[in-house]
Amino acid sequence: MNDLILQGKAMEAFEEFYHDDVIMQENDNPEYVGKELNRKREEEFFNAITEFRSAKPLKVAVGENTTMVEWHFDYTHKDWGIKNYNQIAVQEWKDGKIIKERFYYGS
């Protein structure tokens, strides 16, 4: 999955690796339930990036039905401006797909 993201194929990774009932959450914000809703959110996010400079997985951890990735991102977003930060993604897996993903990052 990380390799697809690094190849600029994040939406392909989403289609392949995310469960139809996926729950996604950013920090302590409300959860977003379902693949259709989260697909729309992901598409809106990627469409708002005006300049993409880099993404790099810094650390990866794998456990029983759980993976964690610390990413470094550097891009410009049309609404948020220049973003250069680290983010932790914690993924819970079910039936070979991500059923829950939570992102942790600073403001």
C-alpha atoms as an extended CHARMM CRD file, in Angstrom:
* protein
*
       107  EXT
         1         1  MET       CA              0.0000000000        0.0000000000        0.0000000000  PROA      1               0.0000000000
         2         2  ASN       CA              2.7690000000        2.4550000000        0.9100000000  PROA      2               0.0000000000
         3         3  ASP       CA              4.4700000000        1.7770000000       -2.4260000000  PROA      3               0.0000000000
         4         4  LEU       CA              1.3130000000        2.7570000000       -4.3170000000  PROA      4               0.0000000000
         5         5  ILE       CA              1.1030000000        5.9900000000       -2.3270000000  PROA      5               0.0000000000
         6         6  LEU       CA              4.7390000000        6.7720000000       -3.1540000000  PROA      6               0.0000000000
         7         7  GLN       CA              3.9790000000        6.1760000000       -6.8470000000  PROA      7               0.0000000000
         8         8  GLY       CA              1.2360000000        8.8170000000       -6.6930000000  PROA      8               0.0000000000
         9         9  LYS       CA             -1.4900000000        6.1730000000       -6.7250000000  PROA      9               0.0000000000
        10        10  ALA       CA             -3.1360000000        6.8730000000       -3.3800000000  PROA      10              0.0000000000
        11        11  MET       CA             -6.6530000000        6.4370000000       -4.7460000000  PROA      11              0.0000000000
        12        12  GLU       CA             -5.7130000000        3.0900000000       -6.2890000000  PROA      12              0.0000000000
        13        13  ALA       CA             -4.3780000000        2.0410000000       -2.8710000000  PROA      13              0.0000000000
        14        14  PHE       CA             -7.6290000000        3.2330000000       -1.2870000000  PROA      14              0.0000000000
        15        15  GLU       CA             -9.7160000000        1.1280000000       -3.6840000000  PROA      15              0.0000000000
        16        16  GLU       CA             -7.5760000000       -1.9700000000       -3.1880000000  PROA      16              0.0000000000
        17        17  PHE       CA             -6.8790000000       -1.9110000000        0.5380000000  PROA      17              0.0000000000
        18        18  TYR       CA             -9.8610000000       -0.2480000000        2.2460000000  PROA      18              0.0000000000
        19        19  HSD       CA            -12.9010000000       -2.1560000000        3.5010000000  PROA      19              0.0000000000
        20        20  ASP       CA            -16.3780000000       -1.1030000000        2.3500000000  PROA      20              0.0000000000
        21        21  ASP       CA            -17.2520000000       -0.3200000000        5.9980000000  PROA      21              0.0000000000
        22        22  VAL       CA            -14.0460000000        1.6050000000        6.7370000000  PROA      22              0.0000000000
        23        23  ILE       CA            -14.0690000000        4.1830000000        9.5290000000  PROA      23              0.0000000000
        24        24  MET       CA            -11.5550000000        7.0300000000        9.2030000000  PROA      24              0.0000000000
        25        25  GLN       CA            -10.7440000000        9.6630000000       11.8100000000  PROA      25              0.0000000000
        26        26  GLU       CA             -8.3680000000       12.6400000000       12.0160000000  PROA      26              0.0000000000
        27        27  ASN       CA             -7.0070000000       13.2260000000       15.5410000000  PROA      27              0.0000000000
        28        28  ASP       CA            -10.0420000000       13.6550000000       17.8530000000  PROA      28              0.0000000000
        29        29  ASN       CA            -12.3790000000       14.8500000000       15.0830000000  PROA      29              0.0000000000
        30        30  PRO       CA            -15.5800000000       12.9320000000       14.3260000000  PROA      30              0.0000000000
        31        31  GLU       CA            -15.3210000000        9.5900000000       12.5480000000  PROA      31              0.0000000000
        32        32  TYR       CA            -16.2850000000        9.2210000000        8.8940000000  PROA      32              0.0000000000
        33        33  VAL       CA            -17.9860000000        5.8930000000        8.2000000000  PROA      33              0.0000000000
        34        34  GLY       CA            -18.0930000000        4.0030000000        4.9120000000  PROA      34              0.0000000000
        35        35  LYS       CA            -15.8990000000        3.7040000000        1.8590000000  PROA      35              0.0000000000
        36        36  GLU       CA            -18.0660000000        5.9350000000       -0.3210000000  PROA      36              0.0000000000
        37        37  LEU       CA            -17.9420000000        8.9010000000        2.0810000000  PROA      37              0.0000000000
        38        38  ASN       CA            -14.2140000000        8.4480000000        2.7210000000  PROA      38              0.0000000000
        39        39  ARG       CA            -13.4850000000        8.0950000000       -1.0050000000  PROA      39              0.0000000000
        40        40  LYS       CA            -15.1190000000       11.4900000000       -1.5590000000  PROA      40              0.0000000000
        41        41  ARG       CA            -13.0630000000       13.0480000000        1.2700000000  PROA      41              0.0000000000
        42        42  GLU       CA             -9.8320000000       11.5820000000       -0.1030000000  PROA      42              0.0000000000
        43        43  GLU       CA            -10.5880000000       12.8110000000       -3.6280000000  PROA      43              0.0000000000
        44        44  GLU       CA            -11.3540000000       16.3140000000       -2.3180000000  PROA      44              0.0000000000
        45        45  PHE       CA             -8.0760000000       16.3340000000       -0.3840000000  PROA      45              0.0000000000
        46        46  PHE       CA             -5.9250000000       15.2380000000       -3.3360000000  PROA      46              0.0000000000
        47        47  ASN       CA             -7.7000000000       17.5780000000       -5.7530000000  PROA      47              0.0000000000
        48        48  ALA       CA             -6.8830000000       20.5250000000       -3.4450000000  PROA      48              0.0000000000
        49        49  ILE       CA             -3.1240000000       19.9060000000       -3.5070000000  PROA      49              0.0000000000
        50        50  THR       CA             -1.5820000000       22.5550000000       -5.7420000000  PROA      50              0.0000000000
        51        51  GLU       CA              2.0620000000       21.4690000000       -5.3400000000  PROA      51              0.0000000000
        52        52  PHE       CA              3.2690000000       18.1070000000       -4.0970000000  PROA      52              0.0000000000
        53        53  ARG       CA              6.9070000000       18.0100000000       -3.0210000000  PROA      53              0.0000000000
        54        54  SER       CA              7.3180000000       14.7590000000       -1.0940000000  PROA      54              0.0000000000
        55        55  ALA       CA              5.9030000000       11.9320000000        0.9840000000  PROA      55              0.0000000000
        56        56  LYS       CA              8.1320000000        9.5300000000        2.8430000000  PROA      56              0.0000000000
        57        57  PRO       CA              7.3530000000        6.6850000000        5.2440000000  PROA      57              0.0000000000
        58        58  LEU       CA              9.7160000000        7.1470000000        8.1930000000  PROA      58              0.0000000000
        59        59  LYS       CA              8.7180000000        4.1520000000       10.3230000000  PROA      59              0.0000000000
        60        60  VAL       CA              6.4410000000        1.1700000000        9.7790000000  PROA      60              0.0000000000
        61        61  ALA       CA              5.1710000000       -1.2080000000       12.4570000000  PROA      61              0.0000000000
        62        62  VAL       CA              3.1700000000       -4.3760000000       11.8980000000  PROA      62              0.0000000000
        63        63  GLY       CA              1.2300000000       -6.2610000000       14.5520000000  PROA      63              0.0000000000
        64        64  GLU       CA             -1.7430000000       -8.5680000000       14.7350000000  PROA      64              0.0000000000
        65        65  ASN       CA             -4.3990000000       -6.9910000000       12.4850000000  PROA      65              0.0000000000
        66        66  THR       CA             -2.7370000000       -3.5940000000       13.0220000000  PROA      66              0.0000000000
        67        67  THR       CA             -0.2190000000       -1.5340000000       11.0790000000  PROA      67              0.0000000000
        68        68  MET       CA              1.2240000000        1.8820000000       11.8550000000  PROA      68              0.0000000000
        69        69  VAL       CA              3.1130000000        4.2220000000        9.5650000000  PROA      69              0.0000000000
        70        70  GLU       CA              4.8370000000        7.4740000000       10.4390000000  PROA      70              0.0000000000
        71        71  TRP       CA              4.8100000000        9.6320000000        7.3060000000  PROA      71              0.0000000000
        72        72  HSD       CA              6.5070000000       12.8960000000        6.4600000000  PROA      72              0.0000000000
        73        73  PHE       CA              4.5290000000       15.0720000000        4.0270000000  PROA      73              0.0000000000
        74        74  ASP       CA              5.4760000000       18.2680000000        2.2100000000  PROA      74              0.0000000000
        75        75  TYR       CA              2.8920000000       19.8700000000       -0.0900000000  PROA      75              0.0000000000
        76        76  THR       CA              0.8810000000       23.0180000000       -0.7240000000  PROA      76              0.0000000000
        77        77  HSD       CA             -2.8970000000       22.8640000000       -0.2840000000  PROA      77              0.0000000000
        78        78  LYS       CA             -5.1710000000       25.4450000000       -1.9000000000  PROA      78              0.0000000000
        79        79  ASP       CA             -6.9500000000       26.1920000000        1.4150000000  PROA      79              0.0000000000
        80        80  TRP       CA             -4.3150000000       25.3510000000        4.0430000000  PROA      80              0.0000000000
        81        81  GLY       CA             -1.1730000000       26.6890000000        2.3720000000  PROA      81              0.0000000000
        82        82  ILE       CA              2.2350000000       25.0590000000        2.7960000000  PROA      82              0.0000000000
        83        83  LYS       CA              2.1090000000       21.8840000000        4.8680000000  PROA      83              0.0000000000
        84        84  ASN       CA              5.3330000000       20.2260000000        6.0210000000  PROA      84              0.0000000000
        85        85  TYR       CA              4.7090000000       17.7780000000        8.8800000000  PROA      85              0.0000000000
        86        86  ASN       CA              4.8140000000       14.2340000000       10.2380000000  PROA      86              0.0000000000
        87        87  GLN       CA              1.6870000000       12.1470000000       10.6440000000  PROA      87              0.0000000000
        88        88  ILE       CA              1.0380000000        8.7640000000       12.2440000000  PROA      88              0.0000000000
        89        89  ALA       CA             -1.5290000000        6.5240000000       10.5490000000  PROA      89              0.0000000000
        90        90  VAL       CA             -2.8410000000        3.5890000000       12.6280000000  PROA      90              0.0000000000
        91        91  GLN       CA             -4.7160000000        1.0020000000       10.6050000000  PROA      91              0.0000000000
        92        92  GLU       CA             -6.8450000000       -1.8760000000       11.8750000000  PROA      92              0.0000000000
        93        93  TRP       CA             -7.3390000000       -4.7020000000        9.3580000000  PROA      93              0.0000000000
        94        94  LYS       CA            -10.2450000000       -7.1040000000        8.7770000000  PROA      94              0.0000000000
        95        95  ASP       CA            -10.5100000000       -9.6360000000        5.9450000000  PROA      95              0.0000000000
        96        96  GLY       CA             -7.3150000000       -8.2790000000        4.3510000000  PROA      96              0.0000000000
        97        97  LYS       CA             -8.6380000000       -4.6970000000        4.2050000000  PROA      97              0.0000000000
        98        98  ILE       CA             -8.3520000000       -1.6200000000        6.4130000000  PROA      98              0.0000000000
        99        99  ILE       CA            -11.5220000000       -1.4110000000        8.4980000000  PROA      99              0.0000000000
       100       100  LYS       CA            -10.4280000000        1.5220000000       10.6660000000  PROA      100             0.0000000000
       101       101  GLU       CA             -7.7670000000        4.1940000000       10.2030000000  PROA      101             0.0000000000
       102       102  ARG       CA             -6.9150000000        7.0380000000       12.5170000000  PROA      102             0.0000000000
       103       103  PHE       CA             -4.4540000000        9.8250000000       11.7400000000  PROA      103             0.0000000000
       104       104  TYR       CA             -2.4740000000       11.6430000000       14.4350000000  PROA      104             0.0000000000
       105       105  TYR       CA             -0.7000000000       14.9130000000       13.6760000000  PROA      105             0.0000000000
       106       106  GLY       CA             -0.1290000000       18.3990000000       15.0780000000  PROA      106             0.0000000000
       107       107  SER       CA             -2.2160000000       21.3810000000       14.0500000000  PROA      107             0.0000000000
